[in-house]
Amino acid sequence: MPFARPTLEELVLRSEAEVAARLSLDPLLPHSVLSVIARVLAGASHGLHGHLDFVARQAVPLTSEGDDLDRHVEQWGLERRAATAATGLVVFTGTNGSSVPIGAQLVRADGTRLRTTAVGTISGGTATVAVAADDHGLVGNTPPATALGLSTPLAGVASAAVDASGLTGGQDGEDDQALRDRFRLFLSARPQGGSEADYREWAGEVAGVTRVWVRNGYDGLGTVGVFFTIDDDPLGPIPGAPKVAEVQARIDDDTRRDSRPVTADVTVYAPAALATNFTIALDPDTGTLRTAVTESLRDLLRREAEPGGTLTLTKIHEAISTTPGEGDHVLTVPAADLTSLPGQLRVLGTVTFT
C-alpha cells in the first residue's frame, strides 16, 4: 500500500493530541504556548514530509526533474536540448570606410540585445553584418525589417540599423516534461540500428524539432526520407535550410554510436507548406469563439496533419464542436477529406467566418 502523505492540518491535530496526551491536558487551549509549539512542530514535520516526497520523485526518471532528470537520462546516452541563439543579418548605414566591429551591441524596442559576430565596413553607404541574440531562446527571433539601435555610438555609423532578413534559429531549452516524453519514447523503442523510431529520436535531439516523419524508400530502393517541423518557432512550423542541415548532420554523425547505418541513404527534408483554408458559420458568432475555433484548427493540424496523410472531415468537425462555447456550426470549406502529397504538410491558412 503506497504511503499517504499527511496534510498540514492532520499533522497539527496529531501534534496537539500528542502534547495534550503527554501532559494530560485535554483539550489544549487554542492560543496557549503549548498549542503554538505543537503547530510549529507540525509545520516543521510537514516540510520534512514535503522534502521526502520530492526526494522520492527524483529516484524515478519519469517523475524526476531538473538536474536529477539530467543525470538519469545521461545514463542512457541522452541529454537535454540546450537553448540556441537567434542569428541573422543587420544593415548599417553611414560614411563609406567606417567600421562596425565584432561585439557591437544593438537593442530592439523591447530591450532584447543583439551583438555583431563579424566585422563590417560601410561601402556604398551600407554594410550588412551578421548578428546573434545575446539571450538564447525564442526571445531572440526577430521579424524582417525590425528597427534596431546601437547601444554605444560608432564613429561614422548611424545609430539606427535595420534587421535585413529576420533573426531565426532561436530555440528555448528543452523543459522537463519534453525531456521526460522523449526519454519515455526512447525506452519504448530501443535503438535498432536504423529503425523508424531511431530516426525520430535522432532528429528529435536537435533543438526546436517537434514532429518527425520517416518515409522508407522515399527516393527509391535503399533510401530514407526524414521530414520534420519546428512548431514552437514563431517562423515555423516549416524549418529553413540551416535547421534542415543541422538535422542532417546529426543523423549522419558517424562519430556517435547511434547514427544512421552506413548502408542507408538518408536525406532530411523540410516539408512543403500546404495552406489549408476553412469557411465556417458559427453559433454563437462571437469574436472570442472565432479566436478559439481558429486555435482549435491550428492544434488539429499540429496533431493530425502529416506528409502524404489524410485529414478527415470528421476530425475537422470534432475540433470545431469541442471548442468551449461552440453551440453549432456549418462547415462549407473544405467539403471533403483533405489529402496531401508525400512531401507536403498541411498548415493553417485563412479561416473565414460567415
C-alpha positions as CSV (number, residue, x, y, z in Angstrom):
1,M,0.0,0.0,0.0
2,P,1.5,3.4,-1.0
3,F,2.4,5.9,1.7
4,A,-0.2,8.7,2.0
5,R,1.5,12.0,2.9
6,P,-0.4,13.6,5.8
7,T,-1.7,17.1,5.2
8,L,-0.6,20.1,7.4
9,E,-4.0,20.1,9.2
10,E,-3.6,16.4,10.0
11,L,-0.1,17.0,11.4
12,V,-1.3,19.9,13.5
13,L,-4.0,17.7,15.0
14,R,-1.6,14.8,15.7
15,S,1.0,17.2,17.3
16,E,-1.6,18.8,19.5
17,A,-3.1,15.4,20.5
18,E,0.4,14.1,21.4
19,V,1.3,17.2,23.5
20,A,-2.1,17.0,25.3
21,A,-1.8,13.3,26.0
22,R,1.8,13.6,27.3
23,L,0.8,16.4,29.7
24,S,-2.7,15.2,30.5
25,L,-4.2,18.3,29.1
26,D,-7.4,17.8,27.1
27,P,-8.0,19.9,25.2
28,L,-5.2,22.4,24.7
29,L,-6.3,26.0,24.8
30,P,-6.4,27.4,21.3
31,H,-3.8,30.2,21.9
32,S,-1.7,28.7,24.6
33,V,2.0,28.4,24.4
34,L,1.7,24.6,24.1
35,S,-0.7,24.9,21.2
36,V,1.7,27.3,19.4
37,I,4.6,24.9,19.9
38,A,2.5,22.0,18.6
39,R,1.7,23.9,15.4
40,V,5.4,24.9,14.9
41,L,6.4,21.2,15.2
42,A,3.7,20.2,12.8
43,G,4.9,22.8,10.3
44,A,8.4,21.5,10.5
45,S,7.2,17.9,10.1
46,H,5.2,19.0,7.1
47,G,8.2,20.5,5.5
48,L,10.2,17.3,6.1
49,H,7.4,15.2,4.5
50,G,7.5,17.5,1.5
51,H,11.2,17.1,1.1
52,L,11.0,13.3,1.4
53,D,8.2,13.4,-1.2
54,F,10.5,15.4,-3.6
55,V,13.4,13.0,-3.0
56,A,11.2,10.0,-3.7
57,R,10.1,11.5,-7.1
58,Q,13.8,12.1,-8.1
59,A,14.5,8.4,-7.7
60,V,12.4,7.6,-10.8
61,P,13.4,9.1,-14.2
62,L,9.8,9.7,-15.3
63,T,8.9,11.7,-12.2
64,S,12.3,13.4,-11.6
65,E,13.1,17.0,-12.6
66,G,16.0,19.4,-13.2
67,D,19.5,18.1,-12.6
68,D,18.2,14.8,-11.3
69,L,16.4,14.1,-14.5
70,D,19.5,15.1,-16.5
71,R,21.6,12.5,-14.5
72,H,19.0,9.8,-15.2
73,V,18.9,10.3,-19.0
74,E,22.6,10.7,-19.2
75,Q,23.0,7.1,-18.2
76,W,21.1,6.1,-21.4
77,G,23.2,8.4,-23.6
78,L,20.6,11.2,-23.8
79,E,21.0,14.8,-22.9
80,R,18.7,17.9,-22.6
81,R,18.5,20.0,-25.7
82,A,20.2,23.3,-25.0
83,A,18.7,26.7,-25.9
84,T,20.1,28.2,-29.1
85,A,20.6,31.9,-30.1
86,A,18.8,33.5,-33.0
87,T,21.1,34.7,-35.8
88,G,20.7,36.9,-38.9
89,L,21.8,39.9,-40.7
90,V,21.6,43.7,-39.9
91,V,22.0,46.6,-42.3
92,F,24.1,49.5,-41.0
93,T,24.2,52.9,-42.8
94,G,26.9,55.5,-42.6
95,T,30.0,57.0,-44.1
96,N,31.9,54.9,-46.5
97,G,35.0,53.3,-44.9
98,S,33.5,53.4,-41.4
99,S,33.9,50.1,-39.5
100,V,31.4,48.1,-37.5
101,P,33.4,45.9,-35.0
102,I,32.7,42.4,-33.7
103,G,30.6,42.7,-30.5
104,A,28.8,45.9,-31.3
105,Q,25.6,45.8,-29.3
106,L,22.2,46.6,-30.7
107,V,18.9,46.9,-28.8
108,R,15.4,46.0,-30.0
109,A,12.4,48.2,-28.9
110,D,11.5,45.6,-26.3
111,G,15.0,45.6,-24.8
112,T,16.3,42.4,-26.4
113,R,20.0,42.7,-27.1
114,L,21.9,41.6,-30.2
115,R,25.6,41.7,-31.0
116,T,27.6,41.6,-34.2
117,T,29.5,38.4,-34.9
118,A,31.6,39.7,-37.8
119,V,33.3,42.9,-38.8
120,G,31.6,45.2,-41.3
121,T,32.8,48.1,-43.4
122,I,30.4,50.7,-44.8
123,S,30.6,50.6,-48.6
124,G,28.1,52.4,-50.9
125,G,26.5,53.8,-47.8
126,T,25.6,50.5,-46.1
127,A,27.2,47.4,-44.6
128,T,25.4,44.1,-43.9
129,V,26.8,42.4,-40.8
130,A,26.0,39.1,-39.1
131,V,24.5,39.3,-35.6
132,A,23.3,37.0,-32.9
133,A,21.0,37.5,-29.9
134,D,22.6,37.8,-26.5
135,D,19.9,35.7,-24.8
136,H,19.4,32.2,-26.1
137,G,15.8,31.2,-26.8
138,L,12.7,32.1,-28.8
139,V,13.0,35.7,-27.5
140,G,15.8,36.4,-29.9
141,N,13.8,35.6,-33.1
142,T,13.1,38.8,-34.9
143,P,10.8,39.6,-37.9
144,P,12.4,41.1,-41.0
145,A,12.7,44.9,-41.2
146,T,12.7,45.4,-37.4
147,A,14.3,48.6,-36.3
148,L,17.3,48.3,-34.0
149,G,19.5,50.9,-32.3
150,L,23.2,50.9,-31.3
151,S,23.6,51.0,-27.6
152,T,27.0,52.7,-28.0
153,P,27.7,55.1,-30.9
154,L,30.2,54.1,-33.6
155,A,32.1,56.8,-35.5
156,G,30.7,57.3,-39.0
157,V,27.9,54.7,-38.4
158,A,24.2,55.7,-37.9
159,S,22.8,54.7,-34.6
160,A,19.7,53.2,-36.2
161,A,20.0,49.9,-38.0
162,V,17.5,47.6,-39.7
163,D,17.3,43.9,-39.4
164,A,17.6,42.8,-43.0
165,S,16.1,39.3,-43.3
166,G,15.0,38.5,-39.7
167,L,16.8,36.6,-37.0
168,T,15.8,32.9,-36.8
169,G,17.0,29.8,-35.1
170,G,16.5,30.9,-31.5
171,Q,15.0,28.0,-29.5
172,D,14.2,27.6,-25.8
173,G,16.0,24.9,-23.9
174,E,14.1,21.6,-23.5
175,D,11.9,21.7,-20.4
176,D,11.5,18.8,-18.0
177,Q,8.2,17.5,-19.5
178,A,9.6,17.4,-23.0
179,L,12.7,15.6,-21.9
180,R,10.6,13.1,-19.9
181,D,8.4,12.5,-23.0
182,R,11.5,11.9,-25.2
183,F,13.0,9.6,-22.6
184,R,9.8,7.6,-22.4
185,L,9.8,7.3,-26.3
186,F,13.4,6.1,-26.1
187,L,12.6,3.4,-23.6
188,S,9.6,2.2,-25.5
189,A,11.5,2.0,-28.8
190,R,15.1,1.0,-28.1
191,P,17.8,1.7,-30.8
192,Q,17.6,-0.9,-33.6
193,G,20.3,0.3,-36.0
194,G,18.2,2.4,-38.2
195,S,14.5,1.7,-37.5
196,E,11.8,4.4,-38.0
197,A,11.9,5.1,-34.2
198,D,15.7,5.6,-34.4
199,Y,15.4,8.4,-37.0
200,R,12.6,10.1,-35.0
201,E,14.8,10.0,-31.9
202,W,18.0,11.3,-33.6
203,A,16.1,14.1,-35.3
204,G,14.3,15.0,-32.1
205,E,17.7,15.6,-30.4
206,V,18.1,18.8,-32.4
207,A,16.9,21.9,-30.7
208,G,13.5,23.1,-31.9
209,V,12.4,19.9,-33.6
210,T,8.9,18.9,-32.6
211,R,7.4,16.5,-35.1
212,V,9.3,13.9,-37.3
213,W,8.1,11.6,-40.0
214,V,10.2,8.9,-41.6
215,R,9.5,7.6,-45.1
216,N,11.2,4.4,-46.2
217,G,12.2,4.2,-49.8
218,Y,11.2,7.8,-50.3
219,D,13.8,8.4,-53.1
220,G,14.0,4.8,-54.3
221,L,15.3,1.5,-53.1
222,G,17.6,1.8,-50.0
223,T,16.7,5.4,-49.3
224,V,15.1,7.0,-46.3
225,G,13.3,10.4,-46.3
226,V,13.1,12.3,-43.0
227,F,10.7,15.2,-42.6
228,F,10.3,17.4,-39.5
229,T,8.8,20.6,-38.2
230,I,9.7,23.4,-35.7
231,D,6.2,24.2,-34.4
232,D,7.3,26.3,-31.4
233,D,9.4,28.7,-33.6
234,P,7.5,31.9,-34.4
235,L,8.6,31.5,-38.0
236,G,7.7,27.8,-38.0
237,P,6.4,25.2,-38.5
238,I,8.3,24.7,-41.7
239,P,12.1,24.7,-41.0
240,G,14.6,26.6,-43.0
241,A,17.7,25.3,-44.8
242,P,20.1,25.8,-41.7
243,K,17.9,23.7,-39.5
244,V,17.5,21.0,-42.2
245,A,21.3,20.9,-42.5
246,E,21.6,20.6,-38.7
247,V,19.3,17.6,-38.5
248,Q,21.0,16.0,-41.5
249,A,24.4,16.4,-39.7
250,R,23.0,14.8,-36.6
251,I,21.8,11.8,-38.5
252,D,25.0,11.5,-40.5
253,D,27.3,11.9,-37.5
254,D,29.4,8.8,-37.6
255,T,31.4,9.8,-34.6
256,R,28.5,8.7,-32.4
257,R,27.5,5.1,-31.8
258,D,23.9,5.9,-32.5
259,S,23.7,7.3,-36.1
260,R,22.4,6.0,-39.4
261,P,23.6,2.7,-40.8
262,V,26.4,3.1,-43.3
263,T,24.3,1.4,-46.0
264,A,21.4,3.7,-45.6
265,D,20.9,6.7,-48.0
266,V,19.2,9.2,-45.7
267,T,18.0,12.7,-46.8
268,V,16.4,15.2,-44.5
269,Y,13.7,17.4,-45.9
270,A,11.6,20.4,-44.9
271,P,8.0,19.6,-45.9
272,A,6.4,21.9,-48.3
273,A,3.7,24.0,-46.6
274,L,0.2,23.4,-48.0
275,A,-2.1,26.2,-46.7
276,T,-5.4,24.8,-45.6
277,N,-8.4,27.2,-45.7
278,F,-11.6,26.9,-43.8
279,T,-15.0,28.6,-44.1
280,I,-17.3,28.3,-41.1
281,A,-20.6,29.7,-39.8
282,L,-20.6,29.7,-36.0
283,D,-23.4,29.8,-33.5
284,P,-22.9,31.9,-31.4
285,D,-20.8,34.0,-33.7
286,T,-18.5,36.0,-31.3
287,G,-15.0,37.3,-31.6
288,T,-13.9,35.1,-28.7
289,L,-15.3,32.0,-30.2
290,R,-13.8,32.8,-33.6
291,T,-10.4,33.1,-32.0
292,A,-10.9,29.8,-30.0
293,V,-12.0,27.9,-33.1
294,T,-9.0,29.2,-35.1
295,E,-6.7,27.9,-32.4
296,S,-8.5,24.6,-32.3
297,L,-8.0,24.2,-36.0
298,R,-4.3,25.1,-35.6
299,D,-4.0,22.5,-32.9
300,L,-5.8,19.9,-35.0
301,L,-3.3,20.4,-37.9
302,R,-0.4,20.0,-35.5
303,R,-1.8,16.8,-34.1
304,E,-3.2,15.1,-37.2
305,A,-1.6,16.5,-40.3
306,E,1.4,14.7,-41.8
307,P,3.2,14.5,-45.2
308,G,1.2,12.3,-47.5
309,G,-1.6,11.9,-45.0
310,T,-5.4,12.5,-45.0
311,L,-7.3,14.8,-42.7
312,T,-10.9,13.7,-42.5
313,L,-13.9,16.0,-42.2
314,T,-14.9,14.1,-39.1
315,K,-11.8,15.3,-37.3
316,I,-12.3,18.9,-38.5
317,H,-15.9,18.9,-37.3
318,E,-14.8,17.4,-34.0
319,A,-12.2,20.1,-33.5
320,I,-14.8,22.8,-34.0
321,S,-17.5,21.1,-32.0
322,T,-15.3,20.6,-28.9
323,T,-14.2,24.2,-28.8
324,P,-15.6,25.6,-25.5
325,G,-18.6,27.8,-26.1
326,E,-19.5,26.4,-29.5
327,G,-23.2,25.7,-29.9
328,D,-23.5,24.8,-33.6
329,H,-21.6,25.3,-36.8
330,V,-21.8,24.8,-40.6
331,L,-18.5,24.0,-42.4
332,T,-18.6,24.8,-46.1
333,V,-14.9,24.7,-46.8
334,P,-13.5,22.1,-47.1
335,A,-16.3,20.0,-48.4
336,A,-14.4,16.7,-48.4
337,D,-11.5,14.9,-46.7
338,L,-8.1,16.6,-47.3
339,T,-5.2,14.7,-48.7
340,S,-1.6,15.8,-49.2
341,L,1.3,14.6,-51.3
342,P,4.2,12.8,-49.6
343,G,6.3,15.9,-49.3
344,Q,3.5,18.3,-48.3
345,L,2.4,19.2,-44.8
346,R,-0.9,21.0,-44.2
347,V,-0.7,24.2,-42.2
348,L,-3.3,26.7,-41.2
349,G,-4.3,29.1,-44.0
350,T,-7.2,31.5,-43.9
351,V,-10.2,30.9,-41.6
352,T,-13.2,32.7,-42.9
353,F,-16.3,33.1,-40.7
354,T,-19.6,33.8,-42.4
